Amino acid sequence: MDIIKKITNIVDKSSIIKGDDLKSRFYHIWKTDISLESICVVLPRNTRQVSEVMKICYENDQEVVIHGGLTNLVGATKSNNSQIVISLEKMNEIIEIDTESKTITCESGVILEDLINACREKDLLLPLNFGARGSAQIGGAVSTNAGGLRVFKYGMTRHLVLGTEAVLPDGTVISSLKKLIKDNSGYDLKQIFIGSEGTLGIVTKVVLRLYELPTSRLTALSALSSYDNVIKLLKHLEKKLAGNLSGFELLWNSTYKTMVSEKTNYNKYLPDTYKYYVFIESTGSDYESDSIKLENIISESLDKGYIEDAVIGKNDKEQTNIWGIREDVSVLADERKYDQHFDISIPTSSIGSIIDKITNQLLKNKNVKTIFPFGHVADGNIHFIIGKDSNEESITKEVNDVIYSNIESVNGSISAEHGIGIDKKEYLKNTRNKEEIELMRLIKKTIDPKNILNPGRIL
Ligand SMILES: Cc1cc2nc3c(=O)[nH]c(=O)nc-3n(C[C@H](O)[C@H](O)[C@H](O)COP(=O)(O)OP(=O)(O)OC[C@H]3O[C@@H](n4cnc5c(N)ncnc54)[C@H](O)[C@@H]3O)c2cc1C
């Protein structure tokens, strides 16, 4: 094919995957048994190559789909046989860790966990942290404005990005790799690429803000009987732990019960009979005194009746195991043949009642077999994994309609973290008004007039 020949002049032979070799490629880490549909996969090694490839694609009206770590949950990395995939996996260099400015500069294909570890070696913290960190790339995290377990203390990815370099659909490179926290010199152009799911540019490099690494980390798991108490506990911990509370995650009974069932390797630290389970993380500077403080706060919470039962992780291994119960969502997804994932935003005060209402409505649908709510309750973000035995479109729609209509009723959002991708496009109107969607279309049309980059995502 002509376009492949042209691309071969830019990247070396081993950086184009085509024909039968595509059988070993896939569009999602959980779908490795489905071969990728694409003209070819291009694996550029630097920004210049990304730019040159995009110039060719632009001249030839060639659609391109961007691949990061393939962990998104909204069908965003699906492609077809008339599209070219550009994967950033070979652009995985950590360029610099500046311990004084507390920044890291890297290429966009670096795996998030590698970044976290590299920062830790320099005694610095990259607070971005979520279950898929071992596969997700920083470029994917920036493009989806990923959240995770520490958002309420450190903010979303957007709050950590100081600079980006990105390639526009026509190959133009927009580079602003400044290490500045404050820069009000005109439009903040990096924001165009953060959270726009690769529809406006290919992120090739990133500068991220870092923090001093806390020297102590503690984990507690607690059991509660009412949502009122979840809120009371959150307020109590925020007051007593002040800035040290770094994680506050909630699991509903069905989710906890499944995570600690005999089918899994997770320890049942607390009986599986309570309505709610809160996972608490506190970080600080002195293990001994921080432990005593957390123990005191937990026993105070027991005395006040906020919590019914609790356990504190005694060592690193126990902490990892406890957090595994919260993070290993593949256990929940594997419960049924088909699953639907939701990541919704609701005002924190309404979460208890809305999730109960949604659950009761879904239980009436005989096609819904499992309902697993859990999430980052402190920042209003709840995930749902709904298990089914059938993938029929009408059933999917029934489930979507129940969840999204309830969210609309409390002025929530259909996507707190994962984005819209392809799967949630139809419901964008439940969460954004006509004028907002028109402005989004205008921005897309201005930057990508030929609609060749990640077409069909978001809009
Ligand atoms: C177990 C599990 C737990 C998760 N937990 C969380 C969580 O807590 N919080 C959260 O926010 N998300 C979570 N996710 C979702 C997902 O991990 C994030 O959205 C992540 O940021 C995606 O990164 P990725 O590299 O895998 O991107 P991909 O899945 O490869 O791509 C995601 C989107 O970004 C685009 N893209 C990728 N790289 C680039 C680039 N360099 N330039 C431009 N566009 C690009 C893609 O085209 C696609 O539209 C979770 C996923 C899993 C499987």
Ligand as a Chemical Component Dictionary entry (heavy atoms), coordinates in Angstrom:
data_LIG
# 
_chem_comp.id                   LIG 
_chem_comp.type                 NON-POLYMER 
_chem_comp.pdbx_formal_charge   0 
_chem_comp.three_letter_code    LIG 
# 
loop_
_chem_comp_atom.comp_id 
_chem_comp_atom.atom_id 
_chem_comp_atom.alt_atom_id 
_chem_comp_atom.type_symbol 
_chem_comp_atom.charge 
_chem_comp_atom.model_Cartn_x 
_chem_comp_atom.model_Cartn_y 
_chem_comp_atom.model_Cartn_z 
_chem_comp_atom.pdbx_ordinal 
LIG C1  C1  C 0 -7.815 -2.020 36.364 1  
LIG C2  C2  C 0 -8.027 -0.625 35.885 2  
LIG C3  C3  C 0 -8.134 0.412  36.812 3  
LIG C4  C4  C 0 -8.300 1.726  36.371 4  
LIG N1  N1  N 0 -8.402 2.703  37.313 5  
LIG C5  C5  C 0 -8.503 3.976  36.897 6  
LIG C6  C6  C 0 -8.588 5.026  37.864 7  
LIG O1  O1  O 0 -8.603 4.803  39.063 8  
LIG N2  N2  N 0 -8.642 6.289  37.400 9  
LIG C7  C7  C 0 -8.642 6.577  36.053 10 
LIG O2  O2  O 0 -8.688 7.751  35.702 11 
LIG N3  N3  N 0 -8.616 5.604  35.137 12 
LIG C8  C8  C 0 -8.527 4.312  35.518 13 
LIG N4  N4  N 0 -8.511 3.328  34.586 14 
LIG C9  C9  C 0 -8.625 3.662  33.163 15 
LIG C10 C10 C 0 -7.293 3.822  32.424 16 
LIG O3  O3  O 0 -6.278 3.130  33.077 17 
LIG C11 C11 C 0 -6.896 5.281  32.278 18 
LIG O4  O4  O 0 -7.843 5.935  31.477 19 
LIG C12 C12 C 0 -5.494 5.491  31.678 20 
LIG O5  O5  O 0 -5.164 6.836  31.814 21 
LIG C13 C13 C 0 -5.378 5.118  30.216 22 
LIG O6  O6  O 0 -4.015 5.124  29.867 23 
LIG P1  P1  P 0 -3.473 4.187  28.678 24 
LIG O7  O7  O 0 -2.033 4.490  28.454 25 
LIG O8  O8  O 0 -3.792 2.785  28.925 26 
LIG O9  O9  O 0 -4.300 4.761  27.451 27 
LIG P2  P2  P 0 -5.074 3.980  26.322 28 
LIG O10 O10 O 0 -6.103 3.107  26.892 29 
LIG O11 O11 O 0 -4.117 3.353  25.390 30 
LIG O12 O12 O 0 -5.766 5.216  25.589 31 
LIG C14 C14 C 0 -6.736 5.984  26.219 32 
LIG C15 C15 C 0 -7.111 7.166  25.298 33 
LIG O13 O13 O 0 -6.009 8.070  25.189 34 
LIG C16 C16 C 0 -5.526 8.126  23.847 35 
LIG N5  N5  N 0 -4.059 8.173  23.953 36 
LIG C17 C17 C 0 -3.236 7.252  24.500 37 
LIG N6  N6  N 0 -1.967 7.698  24.464 38 
LIG C18 C18 C 0 -2.012 8.928  23.883 39 
LIG C19 C19 C 0 -1.024 9.915  23.565 40 
LIG N7  N7  N 0 0.270  9.738  23.821 41 
LIG N8  N8  N 0 -1.439 11.059 22.973 42 
LIG C20 C20 C 0 -2.754 11.280 22.702 43 
LIG N9  N9  N 0 -3.716 10.380 22.962 44 
LIG C21 C21 C 0 -3.344 9.224  23.557 45 
LIG C22 C22 C 0 -6.065 6.891  23.165 46 
LIG O14 O14 O 0 -6.226 7.069  21.779 47 
LIG C23 C23 C 0 -7.406 6.727  23.866 48 
LIG O15 O15 O 0 -8.337 7.610  23.329 49 
LIG C24 C24 C 0 -8.371 2.005  34.983 50 
LIG C25 C25 C 0 -8.281 0.959  34.068 51 
LIG C26 C26 C 0 -8.122 -0.335 34.490 52 
LIG C27 C27 C 0 -8.006 -1.430 33.474 53 
# 
loop_
_chem_comp_bond.comp_id 
_chem_comp_bond.atom_id_1 
_chem_comp_bond.atom_id_2 
_chem_comp_bond.value_order 
_chem_comp_bond.pdbx_ordinal 
LIG C1  C2  SING 1  
LIG C2  C3  SING 2  
LIG C2  C26 DOUB 3  
LIG C3  C4  DOUB 4  
LIG C4  N1  SING 5  
LIG C4  C24 SING 6  
LIG N1  C5  DOUB 7  
LIG C5  C6  SING 8  
LIG C5  C8  SING 9  
LIG C6  O1  DOUB 10 
LIG C6  N2  SING 11 
LIG N2  C7  SING 12 
LIG C7  O2  DOUB 13 
LIG C7  N3  SING 14 
LIG N3  C8  DOUB 15 
LIG C8  N4  SING 16 
LIG N4  C9  SING 17 
LIG N4  C24 SING 18 
LIG C9  C10 SING 19 
LIG C10 O3  SING 20 
LIG C10 C11 SING 21 
LIG C11 O4  SING 22 
LIG C11 C12 SING 23 
LIG C12 O5  SING 24 
LIG C12 C13 SING 25 
LIG C13 O6  SING 26 
LIG O6  P1  SING 27 
LIG P1  O7  DOUB 28 
LIG P1  O8  SING 29 
LIG P1  O9  SING 30 
LIG O9  P2  SING 31 
LIG P2  O10 DOUB 32 
LIG P2  O11 SING 33 
LIG P2  O12 SING 34 
LIG O12 C14 SING 35 
LIG C14 C15 SING 36 
LIG C15 O13 SING 37 
LIG C15 C23 SING 38 
LIG O13 C16 SING 39 
LIG C16 N5  SING 40 
LIG C16 C22 SING 41 
LIG N5  C17 SING 42 
LIG N5  C21 SING 43 
LIG C17 N6  DOUB 44 
LIG N6  C18 SING 45 
LIG C18 C19 SING 46 
LIG C18 C21 DOUB 47 
LIG C19 N7  SING 48 
LIG C19 N8  DOUB 49 
LIG N8  C20 SING 50 
LIG C20 N9  DOUB 51 
LIG N9  C21 SING 52 
LIG C22 O14 SING 53 
LIG C22 C23 SING 54 
LIG C23 O15 SING 55 
LIG C24 C25 DOUB 56 
LIG C25 C26 SING 57 
LIG C26 C27 SING 58 
# 
